[in-house]
Structure formats: C-alpha cells, structure tokens
Amino acid sequence: MQITQNEAESLPPLRWLKKPAVDGPPAQRDPQVVECVSLMLSEIERKGLDAVRAYALELDGWSGDLEIGAAELAGSGDALPPDVRTALELGHERTLRFAAAQREHLVDFETEVAPGVVGGQRYVPVPRVGAYLPAGRFPLLASAFMTVNVAKAAGVGTVLACTPTSGERGAHPAVLYGAHLSGADRVFALGGVQALGAMAFGLLGEAPVDMLVGAGNAYVTEAKRQLFGRVGIDLLAGPSEVAVIADGGADPVWVAADLLGQAEHGPHSPAALITTSESQGRAVVAEVERQLESLATRDIAGPAWRDYGSVIVVDDPAAAVAVADVIAPEHLEIQTEDDDYYLTHLTSYGSLFLGSWSTVAYSDKGLGGTNHVLPTGKTARYNAGLSVSRFLKPLTYQRASREGTAALAPAVESVSAFEGLAGHGATATLRIDRIGRTSGAFDDVPAPLRERW
C-alpha cells in the first residue's frame, strides 16, 4: 500500500507522520519460490498421486489417508468448545445468507437489440471448484464459508476442499467443521502446492477442477499463478492489508486496535491511517505503541507496523478519498462524522467497513456475511473480492429471425468486404439472397448500404 513518487505527484498535498521503514512492496515474487513451485508442479503432473503423497509426508509429516471420511467430517464439530462451534454455525449461516442475496440479484435477461434480433445472457455456474482452506500459524476458521459456502450458493455442482495437516494430528477440526457446514462434497487432508496440483490435475479420484480458490502462503499463491490458464482462479492474494480513514472525532484507541488487528496476520502486513486531523494521527501512533506492549501477537504485529505501517495527514475528505483510491487497500475502515460521503466517493478497495462499530474482524470471522477473500497489492483498483459472481459465467446468446437479417446482414456484408474477409461476408450474403434483395425486406436499410448493392 505504499505510495510511489509518481502517484504522490498526482495527489493533493499530504504529510507523513509515519512512513513505512521498508522501501518497496511487501510481497515481491521470490525467485526461489517460483522455481520451487515450478519443479513441484512438474513432478506432480508427471508422477501423479505418488508425488502428492511424497510431498505430504516430506512437508507436512502426513502419511495417513488423504481423504477425510464422511463420519469424521460430520463429527468434527464435537471436538470444539461449544462457543466456538456456535460461532462457526452463525458464520456459515450469515455468509450463506449474503451470498444467496447476491445470487438473487444476478438475473438472466433478454433484450431486443434490433428488430428481429434478440440478445440474452444466462448466469451458469462453474462445474467444478477446488477450495484451499489454510491452517498455518493461525487457522482461519471462516475460510470454508468464503469459498465452499459461496460456491455452493452460486450453484457449483462439485466442490473439493483441501486443508493442510499438522503432523500426525491431521487436519484442524474447526477447519473441517467449517467445510462440513459449507457443504463440501469431498475434503482432503492435503496442503500446499501438492493440494492445488492434485485438484488441478485430477489426482484425487475426481476429474480436474475448473477453478481454484482460497488464500494461502507464498507457495500456494505462486502455485495458483502458475496453474492459471489451465484452471481459473479467484485472485492472487498477498499479505493482509488494512487502512483506516479517521477524522478528529474518532477514538484513537479503537483506530489503533483495528490497525493492529490486521497487522497481526503477518510481519509483512501493511496498516495505514489516513486522517484529516494531525492530532488524531499522533494519538494513534502513540496508542499503537502502547497497545503493542501487551499484545500477545506483538512479535508479529510489531514488525509489521514498524516496517509497513504508515500515518498520512490530509487537508480534507476529498484528499482522503484520493489517497485511499491510490493505495487501494484490501480492507478499508471509515470512522468519521460523514461516513456516507466516503461510501459515495470511494472506488478502490477490497471491502469497506463503515462506522466505528464496523471492524474488519467481523468479516474475517464470517459473522458479517461479506467475503474476506479480497484483492491486495493495489489490485483493488481493477479487481473485486470473491463473491457468488466469480463462480458464475455470464454466458451470452443471440437469436436472429428472418426479419432480423435485414437489420444485420447488409452492414456485415459491407464491413467484411472492407476488411477483406470474404468468408464472413458470404455468411451474410447467403441469407440476403435467400430472402431476395428485391423482396422489400430491406427497404429500411440505410441508403449508403443499399447503394453498395
């Protein structure tokens, strides 16, 4: 979320109270990661399931069954504290409710584009999806809600899910319970590059998937990058990001807590405050340092704030919008006296959280309904987060009648002749001649086209 010199020149005046200590984006492609993933995928494609099992043993210490049985999956919630189980069930239900509402608003349609010519569009789900459910340093329990759950709401017929194991302990029961609630068709104790390769190459007793979704570490992200084209993907996610736009009326304690709440995702996670009040900015800087002293994850959040944290002071809300749209953060909180101004004017963010009572964590845990698989690294300038629409193909069709030929064919003849594409022109000419050029059907053809005849 850093601002380059060229970007700064296009922005209104701004003042830095804190600049990132590291110069450059936090998630550069590591050549060693690229080479490692390339070699792994090549070996998995060549050797099949034997390579998958070998990597599972080498990297995750897992030699047991790859597939999670139906009974184990259904009973996975029994291993959880009751409050966690209830929270997961709420997250599943709310995410599904929002996804279902999204689906209802994506409607098929037809429209007459010319007399006798109808164009239409149908939303057709991707047939097969592979979802990766991460469970690394911190298992993200809501991941299945954002991927499997939403794919099912879109009408995807088959959803496979893979989640890494932790040595002999196997897959995390809370992650499994999320997959069970979300309706995954089959779930596998398999992580990393080998999981994505197995799903993409059709090595799990199923045909290859058509699409891979879900966040992961640098190796998982690189595997998705290299498999894209063979399969579709949701997006290439880097370290988690948060920005907060706050004015002088915001509570610096809450602002600081929300910045650190995302910085603890990893030591490369950027967190930025954009404020119209210098005193607010200084208060937040002090408050971040105070909260870090007692934060259990300070060894992660502290380096992230030191290296990638920033505080920017601007003159007015319009300037705050301009800066936010340039850094295009994954998560963007608004804590101001006029939140609706920002809702109306902001255009580039992964997901927006309006008002001081709306914190990113509500979405991260699936309780707010919206998706937390979101674009990072400024890609929110042109991309959106995972949603029902990503699993649906808006397929178009056209239906032209005999009468529609009069609206289409003469112009196609002229353009094709000009391009030198005789075959294109012939398809129109055949239809014109079948009707008859003097039949009267073409009386309304514009004069320049008729003169060419």
C-alpha positions in Angstrom: 0.0 0.0 0.0 3.0 2.3 -0.4 2.7 5.5 -2.5 5.2 5.9 -5.3 6.7 9.2 -6.3 4.6 9.3 -9.5 1.5 8.6 -7.5 2.3 11.2 -5.0 2.6 13.8 -7.7 -1.0 13.2 -8.7 -2.3 13.5 -5.2 -3.4 16.6 -3.1 -0.8 17.7 -0.5 -0.2 15.2 2.2 2.0 14.9 5.3 3.6 11.8 6.6 3.6 11.3 10.4 4.9 7.8 9.8 6.4 6.2 6.7 7.0 2.5 6.1 10.5 1.6 7.1 10.8 -0.8 4.2 11.0 0.7 0.7 9.0 -1.4 -1.7 6.0 -3.7 -1.8 6.0 -6.4 0.9 5.2 -9.3 -1.4 7.6 -9.4 -4.2 7.8 -12.7 -6.1 10.7 -14.7 -4.6 12.7 -16.4 -7.5 13.4 -19.3 -5.2 9.6 -19.7 -4.5 8.9 -19.5 -8.2 11.5 -22.2 -9.1 10.4 -24.5 -6.2 6.7 -24.3 -7.2 7.5 -24.9 -10.8 9.5 -28.0 -10.0 6.9 -29.4 -7.7 4.0 -28.9 -10.1 6.0 -30.5 -12.9 6.8 -33.5 -10.7 3.2 -33.8 -9.5 1.9 -33.7 -13.1 4.5 -36.3 -14.2 4.3 -38.7 -11.2 0.7 -38.2 -10.1 -0.5 -39.2 -6.7 2.8 -40.8 -5.7 4.4 -37.3 -5.8 1.5 -35.8 -3.9 1.9 -38.4 -1.1 5.6 -37.9 -1.0 5.3 -34.1 -0.6 2.6 -34.6 2.1 5.0 -36.7 4.1 8.0 -34.5 3.5 6.4 -31.1 4.1 3.5 -31.8 6.5 4.6 -35.1 8.1 1.4 -36.8 7.0 1.2 -40.4 5.8 -2.4 -41.2 6.7 -5.4 -41.3 4.4 -5.7 -38.2 2.2 -9.5 -38.1 2.2 -11.4 -37.1 5.3 -14.2 -39.7 5.8 -17.8 -38.6 6.0 -18.2 -39.7 9.6 -15.1 -37.8 10.7 -16.2 -34.7 8.9 -19.7 -34.8 10.3 -18.3 -35.3 13.8 -15.6 -32.7 13.6 -17.6 -30.2 15.5 -17.7 -32.4 18.5 -14.1 -31.7 19.2 -14.7 -27.9 19.5 -15.7 -25.8 22.5 -19.4 -25.1 22.4 -19.0 -21.4 22.0 -16.6 -21.8 19.0 -19.0 -24.3 17.4 -21.9 -22.0 17.8 -19.9 -19.1 16.4 -18.9 -21.1 13.3 -22.5 -22.1 12.7 -23.5 -18.4 12.9 -20.7 -17.5 10.4 -21.9 -20.2 8.0 -25.5 -19.1 8.1 -24.7 -15.4 7.7 -22.2 -15.8 4.9 -24.7 -18.1 3.1 -27.5 -15.5 3.6 -25.4 -12.7 2.0 -24.2 -15.0 -0.9 -27.8 -16.1 -1.6 -28.9 -12.4 -1.8 -26.1 -11.7 -4.2 -27.2 -14.6 -6.4 -30.8 -13.4 -6.4 -29.6 -10.1 -7.8 -27.8 -11.6 -10.7 -30.6 -12.2 -13.2 -30.8 -13.7 -16.7 -32.2 -11.3 -19.3 -33.0 -10.9 -23.0 -33.3 -7.6 -24.9 -34.2 -6.8 -28.5 -31.1 -5.0 -29.9 -32.7 -4.5 -33.4 -36.0 -5.6 -35.0 -35.9 -9.4 -35.1 -32.6 -9.7 -33.2 -32.6 -10.7 -29.6 -29.5 -10.8 -27.3 -29.5 -12.6 -24.0 -27.4 -13.6 -21.0 -27.6 -16.5 -18.7 -25.6 -17.0 -15.4 -24.2 -20.5 -15.5 -22.1 -21.8 -12.5 -18.6 -23.2 -13.0 -19.0 -27.0 -12.9 -16.1 -28.0 -10.5 -14.3 -25.9 -7.9 -11.3 -26.7 -5.7 -11.1 -24.7 -2.4 -7.9 -24.4 -0.4 -8.5 -23.9 3.3 -5.4 -22.6 5.0 -4.4 -23.7 8.5 -0.9 -22.4 9.1 0.3 -20.3 12.0 -3.3 -19.2 12.7 -6.1 -21.4 11.3 -8.6 -19.2 9.5 -11.8 -20.9 10.6 -14.1 -19.0 8.3 -12.2 -19.8 5.1 -14.7 -22.5 4.0 -17.6 -20.1 4.4 -15.9 -17.7 1.9 -15.1 -20.3 -0.7 -17.1 -23.6 -0.4 -20.2 -21.9 1.0 -20.3 -19.2 -1.6 -19.6 -21.6 -4.5 -22.5 -23.8 -3.4 -24.7 -20.7 -3.2 -23.8 -20.0 -6.8 -24.9 -23.5 -7.8 -21.5 -25.1 -8.3 -22.1 -28.8 -8.7 -18.9 -30.2 -7.1 -16.6 -28.5 -4.6 -13.5 -30.2 -3.4 -11.7 -28.8 -0.3 -8.1 -29.4 0.8 -6.6 -28.3 4.1 -3.1 -28.9 5.4 -2.3 -31.3 8.3 -0.3 -30.7 11.4 1.9 -33.8 11.5 0.3 -36.8 13.0 -2.6 -34.8 14.4 -4.1 -34.5 11.0 -6.4 -31.6 9.8 -7.7 -29.0 12.2 -11.2 -30.0 13.4 -12.5 -26.4 13.3 -11.5 -26.1 9.6 -13.1 -29.4 8.9 -16.3 -28.4 10.6 -16.4 -25.3 8.5 -16.1 -27.4 5.4 -18.8 -29.7 6.6 -21.2 -26.9 7.3 -20.5 -25.3 3.9 -21.4 -28.5 2.0 -18.0 -29.5 0.6 -18.5 -32.7 -1.5 -15.1 -34.2 -0.6 -12.5 -33.0 1.8 -8.8 -33.9 1.8 -6.0 -33.7 4.4 -3.6 -32.1 2.0 -1.8 -28.8 2.0 0.4 -26.5 -0.1 1.4 -26.8 -3.7 0.6 -30.5 -3.7 -3.0 -29.8 -2.8 -3.5 -27.3 -5.7 -1.7 -29.6 -8.1 -3.7 -32.6 -7.1 -7.0 -30.8 -7.6 -5.9 -29.1 -10.9 -4.5 -32.3 -12.4 -7.4 -34.5 -11.3 -5.4 -36.8 -8.9 -8.0 -37.2 -6.1 -10.3 -39.7 -7.7 -12.2 -36.8 -9.4 -11.9 -35.0 -12.7 -9.7 -31.9 -12.7 -11.4 -28.9 -11.2 -12.2 -25.9 -13.3 -11.3 -23.3 -10.8 -9.1 -22.9 -7.7 -10.0 -20.5 -4.8 -8.8 -19.7 -1.4 -5.9 -17.9 0.3 -2.5 -19.4 1.3 1.2 -18.7 1.8 3.6 -17.5 -0.9 3.9 -21.1 -2.3 0.2 -21.5 -2.6 -0.2 -18.1 -4.3 2.6 -18.9 -6.7 1.0 -22.3 -7.5 -2.2 -20.6 -8.3 -0.3 -18.1 -10.5 1.4 -20.9 -12.5 -1.8 -23.0 -12.8 -3.9 -20.1 -14.0 -4.9 -20.7 -17.6 -5.1 -24.4 -17.0 -7.7 -23.6 -14.4 -9.4 -20.4 -13.3 -8.5 -18.7 -10.0 -10.2 -16.2 -7.7 -7.3 -13.8 -7.2 -3.6 -13.7 -6.2 -3.6 -12.6 -2.6 -0.6 -11.1 -0.8 -0.2 -10.2 2.8 -3.4 -8.9 4.5 -3.8 -5.1 4.4 -5.9 -2.6 6.3 -6.4 1.2 6.0 -8.5 3.4 8.2 -9.8 6.8 7.3 -10.5 8.7 10.5 -11.2 12.3 11.4 -10.7 14.1 14.7 -13.8 12.6 16.3 -12.6 9.0 16.0 -11.4 7.1 19.1 -7.6 6.6 18.7 -7.8 3.6 20.9 -10.2 1.9 18.5 -8.3 3.0 15.5 -5.0 1.7 16.8 -6.6 -1.6 17.8 -8.1 -2.1 14.3 -4.8 -1.4 12.7 -3.0 -3.9 14.9 -5.9 -6.4 14.4 -4.8 -6.8 10.8 -1.1 -6.3 11.3 -1.0 -9.5 13.3 -1.8 -11.5 10.2 1.9 -11.5 9.4 5.1 -9.4 9.6 4.6 -8.2 6.1 1.0 -6.9 6.6 0.6 -3.2 5.9 -1.6 -1.0 8.0 -2.3 2.7 7.2 -4.1 5.5 8.8 -5.4 8.4 6.6 -6.6 11.2 8.7 -7.8 14.8 8.4 -6.6 15.5 11.9 -2.9 15.7 12.8 -3.7 15.4 16.5 -5.6 12.2 15.7 -2.7 10.8 13.8 -0.2 11.5 16.6 -2.6 10.0 19.2 -2.9 6.8 17.1 0.9 6.4 16.7 1.2 6.7 20.5 -1.7 4.3 21.1 -0.3 1.7 18.7 3.0 1.6 20.7 1.1 1.4 24.0 -1.1 -1.5 22.8 1.8 -3.4 21.4 3.4 -3.6 24.9 0.7 -6.1 26.0 -0.5 -7.6 22.7 0.1 -11.3 22.6 1.0 -11.2 19.0 3.3 -8.2 19.2 6.2 -10.3 17.8 4.2 -10.3 14.5 2.2 -7.1 14.6 5.1 -5.1 15.9 7.5 -5.7 12.9 4.5 -5.3 10.5 3.7 -1.9 11.9 7.4 -0.9 12.1 8.2 -1.9 8.5 4.9 -1.4 6.7 2.8 0.9 8.9 2.0 4.5 7.8 0.1 7.5 9.0 -0.9 10.2 6.5 -2.4 13.6 7.2 -4.5 15.2 4.5 -6.4 18.5 4.4 -10.0 17.3 3.7 -12.2 14.3 2.9 -11.7 14.7 -0.8 -7.9 14.3 -0.3 -8.5 11.3 1.9 -10.5 9.7 -0.8 -7.8 10.4 -3.4 -5.1 8.8 -1.2 -7.3 5.8 -0.4 -8.1 5.1 -4.0 -4.4 5.2 -4.9 -3.3 2.7 -2.2 -6.5 0.6 -2.9 -6.4 -1.3 0.4 -7.8 -4.8 0.9 -9.8 -3.7 4.0 -10.8 -0.1 4.4 -12.5 1.2 7.6 -14.3 4.6 7.8 -14.5 6.2 11.2 -15.7 9.8 10.6 -18.6 12.1 11.1 -19.8 11.7 7.5 -19.2 8.0 6.6 -21.7 8.2 3.7 -19.5 10.7 1.9 -16.9 8.1 1.7 -19.3 5.4 0.7 -20.4 7.6 -2.2 -17.0 8.7 -3.4 -14.5 5.8 -2.8 -13.9 3.5 -5.7 -10.9 1.3 -5.0 -10.9 -1.1 -2.0 -11.5 -4.8 -1.4 -14.2 -4.4 1.2 -15.5 -1.3 3.1 -16.4 -1.1 6.8 -18.5 1.9 7.6 -18.6 3.5 11.1 -16.6 3.0 14.2 -18.7 0.0 15.2 -17.7 -1.9 12.0 -14.4 -3.6 12.4 -12.7 -5.9 9.9 -12.6 -8.8 12.3 -16.4 -9.1 12.0 -15.9 -10.0 8.4 -12.7 -12.0 8.9 -14.6 -14.4 11.1 -17.5 -14.7 8.7 -20.0 -13.1 11.1 -20.7 -10.0 8.9 -21.7 -12.0 5.9 -19.4 -10.4 3.3 -16.4 -12.2 1.8 -12.9 -11.9 3.2 -11.1 -13.3 0.1 -10.1 -9.9 -1.2 -7.6 -8.2 -3.6 -4.3 -7.0 -2.2 -1.3 -5.1 -3.5 -3.3 -2.3 -5.1 -5.2 -4.8 -7.4 -8.4 -3.5 -5.9 -8.0 -0.7 -8.5 -9.4 -3.1 -11.1 -10.4 -6.2 -9.2 -13.1 -7.2 -6.6 -13.2 -9.8 -3.9 -14.5 -13.3 -4.2 -18.3 -13.5 -4.5 -21.1 -15.5 -6.0 -20.5 -13.7 -9.3 -16.9 -15.1 -9.5 -18.4 -18.7 -9.7 -20.9 -17.7 -12.4 -20.2 -17.4 -16.1 -22.4 -14.7 -17.7 -22.9 -16.6 -21.0 -24.4 -14.5 -23.8 -26.5 -15.8 -26.7 -28.2 -14.3 -29.8 -31.3 -15.2 -31.6 -31.9 -13.6 -35.1 -35.1 -14.2 -37.0 -35.6 -14.0 -40.8 -36.7 -10.4 -40.3 -33.5 -9.8 -38.2 -31.4 -10.4 -41.3 -32.4 -7.0 -42.7 -31.0 -5.4 -39.5 -27.8 -7.3 -39.6 -26.7 -8.7 -42.9 -26.2 -5.7 -45.1 -23.9 -4.0 -42.7 -22.0 -7.3 -42.2 -21.5 -7.5 -46.0 -20.1 -4.0 -46.1 -17.7 -4.3 -43.2 -16.5 -7.8 -44.3 -15.7 -6.5 -47.8 -13.8 -3.6 -46.4 -11.8 -6.0 -44.1 -11.2 -8.4 -46.9 -12.8 -11.3 -45.0 -14.8 -12.9 -47.8 -15.9 -15.8 -45.7 -17.6 -13.5 -43.2 -19.3 -11.6 -45.9 -20.5 -14.8 -47.6 -22.4 -15.9 -44.5 -24.5 -12.7 -44.7 -24.8 -12.7 -48.5 -26.3 -16.2 -48.4 -29.0 -15.1 -46.1 -29.7 -11.9 -48.0 -30.0 -13.9 -51.3 -32.3 -16.4 -49.6 -34.7 -13.6 -48.8 -34.2 -11.8 -52.1 -32.7 -8.4 -52.4 -35.8 -7.0 -54.0 -38.3 -8.6 -51.6 -39.0 -5.4 -49.7 -37.5 -6.9 -46.5 -34.6 -4.5 -46.9 -36.5 -1.3 -47.6 -35.4 0.2 -44.3 -31.7 -0.4 -44.9 -29.8 2.9 -44.7 -29.0 4.4 -48.2 -25.2 4.1 -48.0 -25.6 0.3 -47.6 -28.2 0.0 -50.3 -26.1 1.9 -52.8 -23.3 -0.7 -52.3 -25.7 -3.4 -53.7 
